[in-house]
């Protein structure tokens, strides 16, 4: 019934919906699809049929990624990979990941319908473990394909005590999913934006310039615990009041930058944690991101300076530990231009934006130039059952992807 729909974009959305329930979900109400679970296998089986119907030869690679290959006129030419991930977070939405895979299939289906071949083969890949919602690691399977995964990283156990080695993959062969350098010409990923920018601007799609550089810190503020009734205000060293001032300063610094810099305090714990005791110790996290690593670092330096100054003025001790430093992953400039041109050809305004979230494309950048197309999602909501994509927007995205592939084909024919 899904396949009776007239247009590829609508069919891609409907297929994501179809995979949002049992047996394609591991939970009875809502969607959770973990890597290598029964729902993952069932979703791969469904995908496999759709890939075959679109003219692709289907296989599973050693990392249990599903790959559909549509042969090109030159079988020896480096391939274009189009993909995204098939797994989901717990109680997630239907489109984060699968929509990019379905649109990849529809892109090939559009070529197959008219018997067209590109100078290069196209491989649609459904990655298995982007979210890291089952095993305590993320993007394992794209790291395997990109050749950046070490075998030691596969010593993993899920929340139920099942080892990855017993979950249905051969860990000894896992890393042989690596593609040879030079064998992949480019990687294209379409993904829901997971943010409100496109909706705010009234745009169906946006061209991603790159994935933001991330920094994460753990901050510990030390004051003096004391009786809430007997310690007069001037004599206090209140760690929680100090942390509150720091958090407001962090927000103000990111706001004042008037750029793509974002800074977040997402977790805080205060001790000893009683209504009648002044907080003696507070721990909180800071997450700072920007598409430009220098801009990110400038904002982070200003934040750390502000924290030190506030601590000093209040007589508080402060310890700051950097726990995470992820470089930016810029998309291929030439591929961004091709996507821009395809967006314009589809009659849409061209808009570029940075991705604040990580994606498989970030990993694939180690192997080949990458391109990403963001698709508007309602309210910017994701990782939530309320995630929603308009079929008309998916249609625009599909047009852009087909246009992108054609332009890449023209560029190859010319060179
Ligand atoms: Zn995703």
Boltz pocket constraint, residues with backbone or C-beta under 6 A from the ligand:
constraints:
  - pocket:
      binder: B
      contacts: [[A, 85], [A, 96], [A, 97], [A, 130], [A, 191], [A, 358], [A, 359]]
      max_distance: 6.0
